[in-house]
Amino acid sequence: MTGFGQSQITRDGVTVSTDIQCLNSRFFDLAARMPRTMQKWETQIRQVAQEVLTRGKVNLIAVVSIEGETDTAIRLNRARLRQYQELFRQIQDELALPEGPSFSHYTAIDDIVEVEETNREDLLRELLMETLTMALAGVQEMRQAEGANLAADLMTRLDVVQEENDTIEQLAGEHRIGDLERYGSRIRELLDGVPVDEGRLLQEVAIMADKRDITEECTRIKSHLELFRSYIDDDDDTGKRLGFLLQEMGREVNTIGAKTDHIDISHAAVRMKNELEKIREQVQNIL
C-alpha cells in the first residue's frame, strides 16, 4: 500500500526535515537522498524503515539547515588522491590522452574532500532518527486508512462471489432431476433398442450424475470465503494467506466450469472468476 509522511524538528539552531514516500512493491527497496554528513547512517535508516514498512518502494529525502556559524572540519584525503592520480595517469598513458584531469576534477570526487560537523554529529543523528520515526508513523497512518478502504472493497466483492456461488448451487439443484432424466434418455439412445436392466440403468445414471455433481466445490468455496473474511483484519502474513485462498477458490471455480454442461452455471462461474481476479489484484497490495 502507498503512503506519505514528513517531519521537521529544530533544536539548538539545527533543523532536520525528513520526507518519506512509499509506493506499492512486493519487496523492500529504499532510495535515500541526504547530505553527505548523514550518509554514514543510511544502513541504520534502512533497518528502521524496513522494520516498520516491511515492503514497498521507499523514497526518503532528508534535509539539514544550520543557523549561524558551524564548527566544520574540511580535510583532503591525500592517500586517496594519490591513488586516483596514479589510476588516471595509467589511463592517460594507455589511451594516449593529451592531458590529465585538473585538480578541480579530483575535488569533485566525493571521497577526496571530506567535510565533518565536528561538534554537531550527535545532534544531527538524534534529529534524523526522530524525524525518521515520525515520518514513518505518518506513512503507516496513511497506509492504515488505505487498508480500511481496501478491506471494505474486498468485503463487497466477496459478497458478489458469495451470491454467484449461491446462484450456482440453486441452478444445480433445479437442473438435478432433469439431468437424471437426460442421462437415462441418452443411455437408451446409445443402446438403440437393446434391452437393459432398469436397476443397472439407474446405477449408470447415478454414476454420471455423481461425476457432474458440483456440491463439494460450492461447499469448499463457502468455507474459503468465511476464512477469507476472518483473515482480512489479521496482521500476520495476511496477504500470503489471502493469496492462497484465492488460488484455491479459483481451482474450485475452474472445476465447476469443467463439470457443468449448463450454460447458466457456466456464465455464473465466469462471473465469479472475474470477481476473484479483481480481488487478487487488490490482495497484492496487502502485506
Backbone as JSON, one array per atom type, in Angstrom:
{
  "sequence": "MTGFGQSQITRDGVTVSTDIQCLNSRFFDLAARMPRTMQKWETQIRQVAQEVLTRGKVNLIAVVSIEGETDTAIRLNRARLRQYQELFRQIQDELALPEGPSFSHYTAIDDIVEVEETNREDLLRELLMETLTMALAGVQEMRQAEGANLAADLMTRLDVVQEENDTIEQLAGEHRIGDLERYGSRIRELLDGVPVDEGRLLQEVAIMADKRDITEECTRIKSHLELFRSYIDDDDDTGKRLGFLLQEMGREVNTIGAKTDHIDISHAAVRMKNELEKIREQVQNIL",
  "N": [[0.83, -1.19, 0.0], [0.31, 2.34, -0.46], [1.82, 5.37, 0.85], [2.52, 8.44, 2.63], [4.74, 10.43, 4.52], [5.94, 13.04, 6.65], [8.28, 15.03, 8.52], [9.57, 17.54, 10.7], [12.07, 18.93, 12.71], [13.44, 21.32, 14.92], [16.3, 22.17, 16.72], [18.53, 23.63, 18.93], [19.48, 25.41, 16.97], [19.68, 23.8, 14.74], [18.03, 22.36, 12.07], [16.21, 19.63, 10.94], [14.65, 18.01, 8.31], [12.54, 15.44, 7.2], [11.24, 13.56, 4.61], [9.11, 10.98, 3.5], [8.16, 8.76, 1.03], [6.14, 6.11, 0.08], [5.61, 3.51, -2.14], [3.67, 0.95, -3.83], [5.04, -2.29, -3.79], [6.42, -5.56, -4.17], [8.65, -6.14, -2.74], [11.11, -4.81, -0.4], [12.54, -1.71, -0.98], [14.73, 0.8, -0.69], [15.43, 4.15, -1.44], [17.56, 6.64, -0.69], [18.06, 10.1, -0.17], [20.24, 12.38, 1.04], [22.2, 14.76, 3.0], [25.82, 14.67, 2.77], [26.99, 14.42, 5.27], [25.22, 12.85, 6.65], [25.11, 10.41, 5.45], [26.49, 8.28, 6.5], [24.81, 7.02, 8.22], [22.98, 5.61, 6.81], [22.59, 2.82, 6.63], [21.51, 2.15, 9.13], [19.18, 3.67, 8.98], [17.88, 2.34, 6.91], [17.4, -0.16, 8.1], [15.63, 0.52, 10.21], [13.46, 1.6, 8.75], [12.66, -0.62, 7.21], [11.83, -2.41, 9.19], [9.51, -1.15, 10.04], [7.93, -0.7, 7.72], [8.05, -3.02, 6.2], [7.68, -3.81, 3.4], [7.83, -2.35, 0.08], [8.39, 0.33, -2.29], [10.48, 2.7, -1.38], [11.04, 6.12, -1.03], [13.22, 8.35, 0.37], [13.89, 11.52, 1.67], [16.12, 13.62, 3.23], [16.81, 16.68, 4.79], [19.03, 19.21, 5.9], [19.36, 22.1, 7.86], [21.32, 24.68, 9.14], [21.64, 27.16, 11.51], [23.53, 30.17, 11.82], [27.12, 30.22, 12.57], [29.13, 27.37, 11.92], [30.97, 24.68, 13.35], [33.11, 23.36, 11.48], [35.0, 20.8, 9.98], [37.26, 20.45, 7.38], [38.84, 18.2, 5.31], [41.5, 17.04, 3.29], [41.82, 14.07, 1.67], [44.68, 12.74, 1.27], [45.98, 10.31, 0.67], [44.06, 8.87, -0.75], [43.73, 10.62, -2.88], [46.23, 10.41, -4.15], [46.01, 7.78, -5.07], [43.96, 8.01, -6.95], [45.26, 9.76, -8.72], [47.34, 8.14, -9.7], [45.84, 6.14, -10.94], [44.47, 7.6, -12.95], [46.7, 8.5, -14.35], [47.69, 6.11, -15.45], [45.57, 5.46, -17.12], [45.7, 7.64, -18.86], [48.18, 7.2, -20.09], [47.72, 4.71, -21.36], [45.66, 5.3, -23.16], [46.72, 7.35, -24.56], [46.12, 10.05, -24.02], [45.91, 13.62, -24.39], [46.13, 15.33, -22.15], [45.96, 15.25, -18.56], [43.51, 14.96, -15.83], [42.37, 17.97, -14.17], [42.99, 19.67, -11.0], [40.53, 20.43, -10.03], [38.86, 18.49, -11.04], [39.54, 16.33, -9.47], [38.74, 17.17, -6.91], [36.04, 17.09, -7.2], [35.3, 14.53, -6.79], [33.62, 12.47, -4.5], [34.88, 11.26, -2.18], [37.32, 12.5, -1.87], [37.56, 15.11, -0.8], [36.7, 15.63, 2.44], [34.09, 16.44, 4.58], [33.19, 17.34, 7.8], [30.95, 17.73, 10.47], [32.11, 18.72, 13.31], [31.24, 19.1, 15.95], [28.53, 18.64, 16.04], [27.57, 16.23, 15.34], [26.31, 14.23, 16.95], [23.92, 15.53, 17.57], [22.81, 15.9, 15.01], [22.4, 13.22, 14.22], [20.58, 12.41, 16.16], [18.35, 14.11, 15.64], [17.8, 13.31, 13.03], [17.0, 10.58, 13.34], [14.78, 10.93, 14.96], [13.03, 12.46, 13.34], [12.79, 10.62, 11.29], [11.4, 8.5, 12.54], [8.96, 9.77, 13.12], [8.08, 10.48, 10.55], [7.8, 7.95, 9.39], [5.71, 7.02, 10.96], [3.68, 8.64, 9.99], [3.47, 7.66, 7.37], [2.57, 5.06, 7.92], [0.1, 5.64, 9.09], [-1.33, 6.67, 6.91], [-1.26, 4.44, 5.29], [-2.8, 2.65, 6.81], [-5.3, 3.86, 6.68], [-5.8, 3.59, 3.96], [-5.81, 0.83, 3.92], [-8.14, 0.25, 5.36], [-10.11, 1.18, 3.62], [-9.59, -0.54, 1.5], [-10.19, -3.01, 2.66], [-12.96, -2.74, 3.0], [-13.75, -2.64, 0.32], [-12.95, -5.2, -0.5], [-14.66, -6.79, 1.03], [-17.12, -6.16, -0.12], [-16.77, -7.22, -2.7], [-16.41, -9.89, -2.05], [-18.97, -10.51, -1.23], [-20.27, -10.47, -3.67], [-19.06, -12.67, -4.94], [-20.0, -14.65, -3.2], [-22.77, -14.49, -3.72], [-22.85, -15.33, -6.4], [-21.93, -17.93, -6.08], [-24.01, -19.0, -4.53], [-26.02, -18.78, -6.42], [-25.14, -20.64, -8.33], [-25.34, -23.01, -6.85], [-28.12, -23.09, -6.49], [-29.05, -23.26, -9.14], [-27.89, -25.68, -9.9], [-29.33, -27.45, -8.27], [-31.9, -27.09, -9.34], [-31.53, -28.16, -11.86], [-31.06, -30.83, -11.38], [-32.98, -33.06, -11.36], [-33.85, -33.0, -14.01], [-31.41, -33.54, -15.24], [-30.91, -36.2, -14.51], [-32.98, -37.5, -15.88], [-32.25, -36.83, -18.45], [-29.75, -38.07, -18.74], [-30.53, -40.77, -18.55], [-32.13, -41.01, -20.81], [-30.24, -40.55, -22.76], [-28.55, -42.78, -22.5], [-30.32, -44.86, -23.2], [-30.74, -44.14, -25.8], [-28.21, -44.56, -26.92], [-28.05, -47.32, -26.59], [-29.88, -48.18, -28.41], [-32.36, -49.66, -28.59], [-31.64, -52.08, -27.46], [-32.3, -54.41, -24.94], [-32.3, -53.5, -21.47], [-31.41, -53.73, -18.08], [-33.34, -52.16, -15.65], [-32.45, -51.5, -13.1], [-29.69, -51.58, -13.45], [-29.47, -49.54, -15.29], [-30.27, -47.29, -13.8], [-28.17, -47.25, -12.01], [-25.97, -46.57, -13.65], [-26.81, -44.08, -14.49], [-26.73, -42.74, -12.04], [-23.98, -42.78, -11.55], [-23.04, -41.15, -13.63], [-24.3, -38.75, -12.91], [-23.06, -38.25, -10.47], [-20.44, -37.73, -11.26], [-20.8, -35.29, -12.45], [-21.63, -33.7, -10.42], [-21.5, -30.78, -8.42], [-21.57, -30.05, -5.83], [-19.68, -30.36, -3.72], [-17.63, -28.63, -4.53], [-18.91, -26.11, -4.39], [-19.43, -26.03, -1.65], [-16.83, -26.0, -0.58], [-15.94, -23.54, -1.56], [-17.6, -21.82, -0.1], [-16.55, -22.26, 2.46], [-13.91, -21.3, 2.1], [-14.47, -18.61, 1.62], [-15.46, -17.78, 4.11], [-13.15, -18.1, 5.7], [-11.5, -16.26, 4.39], [-12.74, -13.8, 4.96], [-12.33, -13.74, 7.71], [-9.58, -13.49, 7.87], [-8.91, -11.0, 6.89], [-8.65, -8.85, 8.7], [-6.46, -9.6, 10.15], [-3.01, -9.38, 11.25], [-0.81, -10.87, 10.62], [1.08, -12.01, 8.13], [-1.01, -11.59, 6.26], [-1.51, -11.06, 3.52], [-0.3, -13.23, 2.15], [-1.8, -15.45, 3.03], [-4.37, -14.77, 2.17], [-3.89, -14.71, -0.57], [-3.38, -17.43, -1.02], [-5.9, -18.57, -0.44], [-7.44, -17.41, -2.45], [-6.29, -18.61, -4.66], [-7.07, -21.27, -4.22], [-9.88, -21.02, -4.36], [-10.12, -20.23, -6.99], [-9.37, -22.61, -8.27], [-11.5, -24.27, -7.56], [-13.64, -23.0, -8.86], [-12.83, -23.31, -11.52], [-13.07, -26.09, -11.7], [-15.83, -26.37, -11.41], [-16.67, -25.12, -13.77], [-15.63, -26.94, -15.59], [-17.03, -29.28, -15.05], [-19.78, -28.78, -15.39], [-22.52, -28.81, -17.75], [-24.31, -26.92, -18.32], [-25.36, -23.87, -19.55], [-26.11, -21.61, -18.06], [-24.99, -22.04, -15.52], [-22.3, -22.11, -16.25], [-21.94, -19.45, -17.1], [-22.31, -18.1, -14.67], [-20.11, -19.1, -13.27], [-18.03, -17.97, -14.75], [-18.45, -15.26, -14.22], [-17.93, -15.27, -11.47], [-15.23, -15.99, -11.48], [-14.08, -13.76, -12.73], [-14.55, -11.83, -10.77], [-13.03, -12.83, -8.68], [-10.51, -12.46, -9.76], [-10.3, -9.68, -9.75], [-10.26, -9.29, -7.01], [-7.88, -10.57, -6.42], [-5.98, -8.81, -7.56], [-6.22, -6.66, -5.83], [-5.42, -7.82, -3.4], [-2.71, -8.16, -3.75], [-1.63, -5.83, -2.85], [-1.62, -6.02, -0.17], [0.06, -6.57, 2.87]],
  "CA": [[0.0, 0.0, 0.0], [1.06, 3.59, -0.58], [1.73, 6.27, 2.0], [3.46, 9.58, 2.66], [4.91, 11.02, 5.84], [7.01, 14.04, 6.74], [8.5, 15.56, 9.86], [10.63, 18.55, 10.81], [12.39, 19.29, 14.09], [14.51, 22.3, 15.09], [16.85, 22.12, 18.07], [19.86, 24.23, 19.06], [19.88, 26.04, 15.72], [19.77, 22.8, 13.66], [16.72, 21.9, 11.6], [16.24, 18.44, 10.09], [13.36, 17.67, 7.71], [12.56, 14.13, 6.56], [10.04, 13.2, 3.85], [9.12, 9.58, 3.07], [7.09, 8.34, 0.12], [6.16, 4.65, -0.07], [4.76, 3.03, -3.21], [3.45, -0.49, -3.81], [6.09, -3.16, -4.32], [6.43, -6.86, -3.5], [9.85, -6.21, -1.92], [11.51, -3.54, 0.21], [13.59, -1.05, -1.77], [14.86, 2.17, -0.17], [16.31, 5.1, -2.11], [17.71, 7.75, 0.26], [18.8, 11.3, -0.56], [20.52, 13.15, 2.26], [23.53, 15.38, 2.97], [26.95, 13.76, 2.92], [27.26, 14.21, 6.7], [24.27, 11.88, 7.18], [25.13, 9.16, 4.69], [27.07, 7.21, 7.31], [23.74, 6.37, 8.98], [21.99, 5.07, 5.88], [22.29, 1.42, 6.96], [20.59, 2.16, 10.27], [17.91, 4.18, 8.48], [17.27, 1.26, 6.13], [16.9, -1.18, 9.02], [14.45, 1.03, 10.9], [12.36, 1.73, 7.79], [12.18, -1.94, 6.82], [11.1, -2.98, 10.32], [8.2, -0.53, 10.14], [7.16, -0.77, 6.47], [8.13, -4.4, 5.72], [7.95, -3.84, 1.97], [7.42, -1.15, -0.64], [9.44, 1.15, -2.91], [10.52, 3.83, -0.45], [11.9, 7.26, -1.36], [13.44, 9.15, 1.57], [14.68, 12.75, 1.47], [16.44, 14.3, 4.49], [17.43, 17.99, 4.54], [19.56, 19.83, 7.12], [19.59, 23.55, 7.83], [22.01, 25.08, 10.36], [21.69, 28.61, 11.67], [24.77, 30.73, 12.38], [28.39, 29.61, 12.19], [29.27, 25.95, 12.27], [32.33, 24.19, 13.59], [33.24, 22.39, 10.4], [36.35, 20.37, 9.63], [37.4, 20.04, 5.98], [40.12, 17.51, 5.17], [41.84, 16.46, 2.0], [42.31, 12.7, 1.83], [45.83, 12.72, 0.36], [46.27, 8.95, 0.23], [43.1, 8.52, -1.81], [44.04, 11.48, -4.01], [47.36, 9.81, -4.88], [45.51, 6.59, -5.76], [43.25, 8.47, -8.16], [46.25, 10.3, -9.65], [48.02, 7.02, -10.34], [44.87, 5.49, -11.82], [44.26, 8.44, -14.13], [47.93, 8.52, -15.13], [47.73, 4.88, -16.22], [44.59, 5.57, -18.2], [46.21, 8.62, -19.82], [49.24, 6.55, -20.87], [47.15, 3.65, -22.19], [44.82, 5.86, -24.23], [47.47, 8.43, -25.2], [45.35, 11.28, -23.89], [46.82, 14.77, -24.43], [46.35, 15.94, -20.84], [45.26, 14.57, -17.48], [42.49, 15.76, -15.16], [42.85, 19.08, -13.35], [42.72, 19.48, -9.58], [39.08, 20.58, -9.8], [38.25, 17.19, -11.3], [39.75, 15.47, -8.31], [37.94, 17.62, -5.76], [34.63, 16.77, -7.46], [35.07, 13.16, -6.34], [33.05, 12.58, -3.14], [35.71, 10.85, -1.06], [38.61, 13.2, -1.84], [37.41, 16.18, 0.19], [35.81, 15.15, 3.48], [33.55, 17.52, 5.42], [32.61, 16.8, 9.02], [30.47, 18.64, 11.52], [32.87, 18.13, 14.41], [30.6, 19.18, 17.26], [27.08, 18.52, 15.92], [27.24, 14.92, 14.79], [25.33, 13.56, 17.79], [22.64, 16.21, 17.43], [22.28, 15.58, 13.69], [21.9, 11.84, 14.23], [19.39, 12.39, 17.02], [17.24, 14.73, 14.92], [17.48, 12.47, 11.87], [16.25, 9.4, 13.76], [13.46, 11.36, 15.46], [12.17, 12.81, 12.2], [12.53, 9.38, 10.57], [10.35, 7.79, 13.26], [7.69, 10.49, 12.95], [7.66, 10.37, 9.15], [7.32, 6.57, 9.2], [4.39, 6.94, 11.58], [2.75, 9.25, 9.05], [3.27, 6.7, 6.28], [1.74, 3.98, 8.42], [-1.26, 6.14, 9.29], [-1.96, 6.73, 5.6], [-1.44, 3.05, 4.84], [-3.92, 2.05, 7.54], [-6.53, 4.41, 6.12], [-5.99, 2.92, 2.68], [-6.15, -0.56, 4.21], [-9.55, 0.19, 5.76], [-10.9, 1.29, 2.38], [-9.37, -1.76, 0.74], [-10.94, -4.08, 3.32], [-14.37, -2.55, 2.67], [-13.93, -3.03, -1.08], [-12.84, -6.66, -0.57], [-15.89, -7.37, 1.58], [-18.17, -6.01, -1.14], [-16.51, -8.17, -3.79], [-16.67, -11.22, -1.52], [-20.42, -10.7, -1.26], [-20.62, -10.79, -5.06], [-18.65, -14.06, -5.15], [-20.95, -15.48, -2.44], [-24.04, -14.51, -4.45], [-22.68, -16.18, -7.59], [-21.84, -19.32, -5.61], [-25.37, -19.39, -4.16], [-26.76, -18.95, -7.68], [-24.71, -21.9, -8.93], [-25.96, -24.08, -6.06], [-29.55, -23.12, -6.78], [-29.24, -23.75, -10.51], [-27.55, -27.1, -9.92], [-30.46, -28.16, -7.7], [-33.02, -27.05, -10.29], [-31.23, -29.0, -13.03], [-30.7, -32.19, -10.99], [-33.95, -34.06, -11.85], [-33.78, -33.0, -15.48], [-30.16, -34.18, -15.64], [-31.08, -37.65, -14.38], [-33.82, -37.96, -17.0], [-31.49, -36.66, -19.7], [-28.72, -39.1, -18.8], [-31.19, -42.04, -18.85], [-32.54, -41.0, -22.22], [-29.03, -40.65, -23.59], [-28.09, -44.18, -22.46], [-31.26, -45.66, -24.0], [-30.5, -43.79, -27.21], [-26.98, -45.22, -27.33], [-28.3, -48.76, -26.67], [-30.63, -48.35, -29.66], [-33.35, -50.73, -28.51], [-31.13, -53.25, -26.75], [-32.9, -54.49, -23.59], [-31.4, -53.13, -20.39], [-31.98, -53.85, -16.74], [-33.61, -50.82, -15.12], [-31.56, -51.26, -11.96], [-28.36, -51.26, -13.98], [-29.59, -48.22, -15.93], [-30.27, -46.28, -12.74], [-26.82, -47.2, -11.44], [-25.14, -45.82, -14.58], [-27.25, -42.68, -14.43], [-26.22, -42.18, -10.79], [-22.54, -42.57, -11.72], [-22.87, -39.96, -14.47], [-24.71, -37.57, -12.14], [-22.05, -38.0, -9.45], [-19.29, -37.11, -11.91], [-21.15, -33.91, -12.8], [-22.08, -33.0, -9.22], [-20.6, -29.69, -8.02], [-21.91, -29.68, -4.45], [-18.47, -30.24, -2.91], [-16.91, -27.41, -4.92], [-19.62, -24.96, -3.84], [-19.24, -26.05, -0.2], [-15.46, -25.55, -0.28], [-15.88, -22.1, -1.82], [-18.2, -21.18, 1.07], [-15.57, -22.33, 3.55], [-12.81, -20.38, 1.78], [-14.96, -17.23, 1.78], [-15.51, -17.49, 5.54], [-11.78, -17.9, 6.15], [-11.0, -15.02, 3.78], [-13.28, -12.68, 5.74], [-11.72, -13.73, 9.05], [-8.16, -13.15, 7.76], [-8.71, -9.63, 6.39], [-8.24, -7.95, 9.78], [-5.27, -10.12, 10.83], [-1.76, -8.65, 10.98], [0.28, -11.82, 10.44], [1.15, -12.57, 6.78], [-2.37, -11.61, 5.72], [-1.5, -11.12, 2.06], [0.04, -14.58, 1.69], [-2.92, -16.35, 3.3], [-5.47, -14.41, 1.26], [-3.5, -15.17, -1.9], [-3.56, -18.88, -1.09], [-7.33, -18.86, -0.5], [-7.9, -17.04, -3.8], [-5.83, -19.66, -5.57], [-7.92, -22.44, -4.02], [-11.21, -20.72, -4.89], [-10.0, -20.27, -8.45], [-9.37, -24.01, -8.69], [-12.87, -24.8, -7.42], [-14.46, -22.42, -9.94], [-12.43, -23.98, -12.76], [-13.66, -27.43, -11.67], [-17.26, -26.2, -11.69], [-16.81, -24.86, -15.2], [-15.31, -28.15, -16.35], [-18.03, -30.33, -14.8], [-21.15, -28.47, -15.8], [-22.86, -28.68, -19.16], [-25.41, -25.96, -18.37], [-24.82, -22.56, -19.92], [-26.34, -20.62, -17.0], [-23.97, -22.27, -14.49], [-21.02, -21.69, -16.83], [-21.88, -17.98, -17.07], [-22.11, -17.7, -13.27], [-18.72, -19.43, -12.93], [-17.17, -16.96, -15.39], [-18.59, -14.01, -13.45], [-17.23, -15.47, -10.2], [-13.79, -15.98, -11.75], [-13.7, -12.37, -12.98], [-14.55, -11.11, -9.49], [-11.86, -13.31, -7.93], [-9.32, -11.84, -10.34], [-10.26, -8.31, -9.23], [-9.84, -9.39, -5.61], [-6.45, -10.92, -6.42], [-5.21, -7.6, -7.83], [-6.22, -5.85, -4.61], [-4.69, -8.53, -2.35], [-1.29, -7.96, -3.98], [-1.2, -4.63, -2.12], [-1.72, -6.28, 1.27], [1.29, -7.17, 3.42]],
  "C": [[0.87, 1.25, 0.0], [0.89, 4.44, 0.68], [2.76, 7.37, 1.9], [3.51, 10.11, 4.08], [6.05, 12.02, 5.83], [7.09, 14.58, 8.16], [9.65, 16.55, 9.83], [10.81, 18.92, 12.27], [13.55, 20.28, 14.08], [14.99, 22.26, 16.54], [18.26, 22.68, 18.04], [20.38, 24.78, 17.72], [20.01, 25.08, 14.55], [18.37, 22.31, 13.34], [16.91, 20.71, 10.66], [14.83, 18.15, 9.61], [13.5, 16.33, 6.99], [11.21, 13.86, 5.9], [10.19, 11.76, 3.38], [7.91, 9.32, 2.18], [7.23, 6.84, -0.1], [5.14, 4.24, -1.13], [4.66, 1.51, -3.14], [4.63, -1.24, -4.44], [6.06, -4.46, -3.53], [7.61, -6.96, -2.53], [10.14, -4.84, -1.3], [12.69, -2.97, -0.56], [13.63, 0.41, -1.34], [15.86, 2.97, -1.01], [16.38, 6.35, -1.23], [18.55, 8.87, -0.33], [18.98, 12.15, 0.68], [21.9, 13.78, 2.16], [24.63, 14.35, 3.23], [27.22, 13.44, 4.4], [26.34, 13.17, 7.32], [24.37, 10.51, 6.52], [25.7, 7.99, 5.47], [26.0, 6.44, 8.09], [22.7, 5.7, 8.08], [21.63, 3.62, 6.21], [21.31, 1.33, 8.12], [19.21, 2.64, 9.84], [17.16, 3.08, 7.72], [16.67, 0.2, 7.04], [15.63, -0.72, 9.72], [13.25, 1.1, 9.97], [11.79, 0.38, 7.41], [11.4, -2.61, 7.95], [9.68, -2.43, 10.38], [7.35, -0.83, 8.9], [7.09, -2.18, 5.88], [8.46, -4.49, 4.24], [7.45, -2.55, 1.33], [8.63, -0.46, -1.27], [9.45, 2.48, -2.18], [11.51, 4.89, -0.93], [12.0, 8.16, -0.12], [14.32, 10.35, 1.23], [14.87, 13.42, 2.83], [17.21, 15.58, 4.17], [17.85, 18.59, 5.88], [19.75, 21.33, 6.89], [20.18, 23.96, 9.18], [22.11, 26.6, 10.41], [23.04, 29.03, 12.27], [25.99, 29.98, 11.9], [28.43, 28.17, 12.67], [30.74, 25.61, 12.46], [32.56, 23.04, 12.63], [34.7, 22.07, 10.12], [36.35, 19.88, 8.19], [38.78, 19.44, 5.8], [40.26, 16.99, 3.75], [42.44, 15.07, 2.25], [43.44, 12.48, 0.83], [46.13, 11.32, -0.16], [45.33, 8.55, -0.91], [43.33, 9.36, -3.06], [45.19, 10.9, -4.84], [46.92, 8.55, -5.64], [44.78, 6.98, -7.05], [44.24, 9.02, -9.19], [46.95, 9.18, -10.42], [47.1, 6.31, -11.33], [44.67, 6.3, -13.1], [45.51, 8.53, -15.0], [48.03, 7.27, -16.01], [46.75, 4.93, -17.39], [45.08, 6.53, -19.28], [47.28, 8.01, -20.71], [48.67, 5.51, -21.83], [46.38, 4.2, -23.38], [45.5, 7.02, -24.97], [46.67, 9.74, -25.18], [46.3, 12.48, -23.82], [47.1, 15.38, -23.06], [45.52, 15.19, -19.8], [44.23, 15.48, -16.83], [43.12, 16.87, -14.32], [42.49, 18.81, -11.89], [41.22, 19.59, -9.28], [38.34, 19.28, -10.08], [38.39, 16.27, -10.1], [38.85, 15.87, -7.14], [36.46, 17.36, -5.96], [34.28, 15.35, -7.03], [34.71, 13.19, -4.86], [34.04, 12.29, -2.04], [37.1, 11.46, -1.06], [38.6, 14.3, -0.79], [36.35, 15.73, 1.19], [35.41, 16.31, 4.38], [32.86, 16.9, 6.62], [32.15, 17.93, 9.93], [31.05, 18.11, 12.84], [32.14, 18.15, 15.74], [29.09, 19.03, 17.19], [26.65, 17.15, 15.43], [26.17, 14.22, 15.61], [23.95, 14.18, 17.64], [22.0, 15.89, 16.08], [21.67, 14.17, 13.66], [20.61, 11.74, 15.04], [18.18, 12.95, 16.3], [16.82, 13.88, 13.72], [16.62, 11.28, 12.28], [14.87, 9.77, 14.29], [12.53, 11.7, 14.3], [11.85, 11.57, 11.37], [11.38, 8.62, 11.22], [8.99, 8.45, 13.05], [7.18, 10.39, 11.52], [7.14, 8.96, 8.84], [5.94, 6.38, 9.82], [3.32, 7.55, 10.67], [2.44, 8.34, 7.87], [2.33, 5.59, 6.72], [0.29, 4.41, 8.63], [-2.01, 6.2, 7.96], [-2.21, 5.33, 5.05], [-2.64, 2.4, 5.52], [-5.26, 2.57, 7.03], [-6.84, 3.76, 4.78], [-6.4, 1.47, 2.89], [-7.61, -0.71, 4.6], [-10.46, 0.28, 4.53], [-10.79, 0.03, 1.54], [-10.17, -2.92, 1.34], [-12.43, -3.97, 3.0], [-14.66, -2.98, 1.24], [-13.88, -4.56, -1.22], [-14.12, -7.32, -0.05], [-17.03, -7.29, 0.57], [-18.0, -7.03, -2.26], [-16.72, -9.61, -3.32], [-18.16, -11.53, -1.51], [-20.88, -11.07, -2.66], [-20.26, -12.24, -5.37], [-19.61, -15.0, -4.43], [-22.28, -15.6, -3.17], [-23.95, -15.4, -5.68], [-22.6, -17.65, -7.19], [-23.21, -19.85, -5.21], [-26.22, -19.64, -5.41], [-26.42, -20.28, -8.34], [-25.33, -23.08, -8.18], [-27.44, -24.22, -6.38], [-29.81, -23.69, -8.17], [-28.94, -25.25, -10.6], [-28.69, -27.94, -9.34], [-31.65, -28.22, -8.64], [-32.8, -27.99, -11.48], [-31.1, -30.49, -12.68], [-31.66, -33.25, -11.55], [-33.91, -34.14, -13.36], [-32.53, -33.69, -15.98], [-30.29, -35.7, -15.58], [-31.91, -38.2, -15.54], [-33.04, -37.89, -18.31], [-30.42, -37.73, -19.84], [-29.33, -40.46, -19.15], [-31.6, -42.12, -20.3], [-31.35, -41.16, -23.15], [-28.51, -42.09, -23.63], [-29.0, -45.06, -23.31], [-31.03, -45.4, -25.49], [-29.25, -44.5, -27.74], [-27.17, -46.74, -27.45], [-29.13, -49.13, -27.89], [-31.53, -49.59, -29.62], [-32.87, -51.98, -27.82], [-31.73, -53.28, -25.35], [-31.87, -54.19, -22.51], [-32.12, -53.25, -19.06], [-32.13, -52.45, -16.14], [-32.72, -50.5, -13.92], [-30.17, -50.87, -12.41], [-28.35, -49.87, -14.61], [-29.53, -47.12, -14.88], [-28.88, -46.13, -12.11], [-25.89, -46.37, -12.33], [-25.5, -44.33, -14.57], [-26.71, -42.01, -13.17], [-24.73, -41.9, -10.87], [-22.28, -41.31, -12.54], [-23.21, -38.68, -13.69], [-23.67, -37.22, -11.08], [-20.82, -37.33, -10.04], [-19.54, -35.64, -12.23], [-21.52, -33.07, -11.57], [-21.04, -31.97, -8.77], [-20.88, -29.23, -6.59], [-20.66, -29.46, -3.61], [-17.71, -28.96, -3.24], [-17.57, -26.17, -4.33], [-19.43, -24.88, -2.32], [-17.85, -25.56, 0.18], [-15.3, -24.06, -0.53], [-16.48, -21.33, -0.65], [-17.21, -21.14, 2.23], [-14.41, -21.37, 3.32], [-13.23, -18.93, 1.97], [-15.02, -16.85, 3.26], [-14.11, -17.25, 6.11], [-11.21, -16.58, 5.64], [-11.47, -13.82, 4.6], [-12.6, -12.6, 7.11], [-10.26, -13.3, 9.01], [-7.93, -11.68, 7.41], [-8.17, -8.7, 7.47], [-7.03, -8.45, 10.55], [-4.04, -9.32, 10.43], [-0.59, -9.57, 10.62], [0.21, -12.46, 9.05], [-0.22, -12.65, 6.11], [-2.38, -11.79, 4.21], [-1.24, -12.51, 1.53], [-1.13, -15.53, 1.88], [-4.11, -16.05, 2.38], [-5.15, -14.86, -0.17], [-3.69, -16.66, -2.07], [-5.04, -19.23, -1.23], [-7.9, -18.5, -1.88], [-7.49, -18.09, -4.82], [-6.72, -20.9, -5.45], [-9.32, -22.21, -4.57], [-11.2, -20.73, -6.41], [-10.02, -21.69, -8.99], [-10.78, -24.6, -8.63], [-13.77, -24.27, -8.54], [-14.11, -23.07, -11.28], [-13.03, -25.39, -12.84], [-15.16, -27.37, -11.98], [-17.48, -25.99, -13.18], [-16.56, -26.08, -16.04], [-16.39, -29.22, -16.2], [-19.38, -30.03, -15.43], [-21.31, -28.46, -17.31], [-24.09, -27.79, -19.33], [-24.84, -24.56, -18.57], [-25.0, -21.53, -18.8], [-25.33, -20.79, -15.86], [-22.59, -21.84, -15.0], [-20.86, -20.18, -16.78], [-21.64, -17.48, -15.64], [-20.67, -17.97, -12.83], [-17.75, -18.42, -13.53], [-17.24, -15.64, -14.62], [-17.85, -14.12, -12.11], [-15.72, -15.39, -10.41], [-13.3, -14.56, -12.01], [-13.62, -11.58, -11.68], [-13.36, -11.54, -8.65], [-10.58, -12.7, -8.47], [-9.18, -10.39, -9.87], [-9.8, -8.31, -7.77], [-8.34, -9.69, -5.53], [-5.58, -9.7, -6.66], [-5.13, -6.71, -6.59], [-5.36, -6.5, -3.51], [-3.19, -8.37, -2.53], [-0.74, -6.75, -3.25], [-1.22, -4.82, -0.61], [-0.46, -6.98, 1.75], [1.02, -8.58, 3.92]]
}
